[in-house]
Amino acid sequence: MTHSFDKSYWDQAWDGERAPMMSSGDANPHLVREISGIEPGTALDAGCGAGAEAIWLAGNGWTVTGADVADTALEYAEGRADAAGVGGRIEWVRADLSVWEPETKYDLVTTHYAHPAMAQSAFYDRIASWVAPGGTLLIVGHLHHRRGDSTSHSSAGESGHGHSHPPAEASATADSITNRLDPAVWTIVTAEESQRTMVGPGGRTITIDDVVVRASRRQ
Ligand SMILES: C[S@@+](CC[C@H](N)C(=O)[O-])C[C@H]1O[C@@H](n2cnc3c(N)ncnc32)[C@H](O)[C@@H]1O
């Protein structure tokens, strides 16, 4: 069965009791590793979901905009940010990032596994254009591989261990991202493909194949 990754899909994905199942609350380890040494400024988390990364950025001195198409995700994220005492440093924006245009550029634009109902490469082009001169782009996405033609995000193994199988159209490779970043404009800092395990929905251990690209925009 196929479906579109539209607002209705994402609103349902984050609805009610699903929200805490979708996000552990821990910031993505790639974000923590890549951004910890960077002087804080303004940041946009594109497709922020339950806000774990926006909350981490705010707690580390960034002035954050968390943007997502799903009202359910934003409501949940806002409650978590307030509980963490960083709500005042985050503006939550309900926006369809396939058409939205920000009023400003950001010192950091980051995204973690967001895949709107548009080509993944076109989405990355859009968010890259929102980085201010001297700023940073950090993309953390699902790694594309041959098994990635499933329409589900994970499959259970026999021992309760699952392997994430994102849909092919929602995934990328490091080369497919860096090849679109004009070397006259961008310096590639990180371009890696890696695997990690994490505790997913229902306490099940899942293996995730990630692609991580960090690039600095020249002045
Ligand atoms: C797989 S979730 C990842 C959420 C979060 N970044 C994380 O890592 O936990 C993808 C997110 O992208 C958001 N999203 C999908 N399409 C979008 C669009 N067109 N505009 C804004 N956000 C979108 C979804 O609502 C969802 O919160």
The ligand as a MOL file (V3000), in Angstrom:
LIG
                    3D

  0  0  0     0  0            999 V3000
M  V30 BEGIN CTAB
M  V30 COUNTS 27 29 0 0 0
M  V30 BEGIN ATOM
M  V30 1 C 9.9970 11.2550 10.5200 0
M  V30 2 S 9.4230 12.7220 11.2810 0 CHG=1
M  V30 3 C 10.8920 13.3580 12.0570 0
M  V30 4 C 10.5890 14.3290 13.1520 0
M  V30 5 C 11.8170 14.8570 13.9140 0
M  V30 6 N 12.6450 15.6960 13.0700 0
M  V30 7 C 12.6210 13.7270 14.4990 0
M  V30 8 O 13.7460 13.4740 14.0420 0
M  V30 9 O 12.1070 13.0560 15.4190 0 CHG=-1
M  V30 10 C 9.2400 13.8320 9.8800 0
M  V30 11 C 8.6360 15.1850 10.2670 0
M  V30 12 O 8.5600 16.0180 9.1070 0
M  V30 13 C 7.3260 16.7120 9.1540 0
M  V30 14 N 6.9270 17.0850 7.8130 0
M  V30 15 C 6.6080 16.2600 6.7890 0
M  V30 16 N 6.2430 16.9610 5.7070 0
M  V30 17 C 6.3460 18.2600 6.0480 0
M  V30 18 C 6.1050 19.4820 5.3480 0
M  V30 19 N 5.6650 19.4970 4.0750 0
M  V30 20 N 6.3190 20.6430 5.9950 0
M  V30 21 C 6.7410 20.6350 7.2820 0
M  V30 22 N 6.9880 19.5190 7.9930 0
M  V30 23 C 6.7810 18.3430 7.3820 0
M  V30 24 C 6.3570 15.7160 9.7790 0
M  V30 25 O 5.1910 16.3060 10.3080 0
M  V30 26 C 7.2320 15.0660 10.8420 0
M  V30 27 O 7.1290 15.7560 12.0710 0
M  V30 END ATOM
M  V30 BEGIN BOND
M  V30 1 1 1 2
M  V30 2 1 2 3
M  V30 3 1 2 10
M  V30 4 1 3 4
M  V30 5 1 4 5
M  V30 6 1 5 6
M  V30 7 1 5 7
M  V30 8 2 7 8
M  V30 9 1 7 9
M  V30 10 1 10 11
M  V30 11 1 11 12
M  V30 12 1 11 26
M  V30 13 1 12 13
M  V30 14 1 13 14
M  V30 15 1 13 24
M  V30 16 1 14 15
M  V30 17 1 14 23
M  V30 18 2 15 16
M  V30 19 1 16 17
M  V30 20 1 17 18
M  V30 21 2 17 23
M  V30 22 1 18 19
M  V30 23 2 18 20
M  V30 24 1 20 21
M  V30 25 2 21 22
M  V30 26 1 22 23
M  V30 27 1 24 25
M  V30 28 1 24 26
M  V30 29 1 26 27
M  V30 END BOND
M  V30 END CTAB
M  END
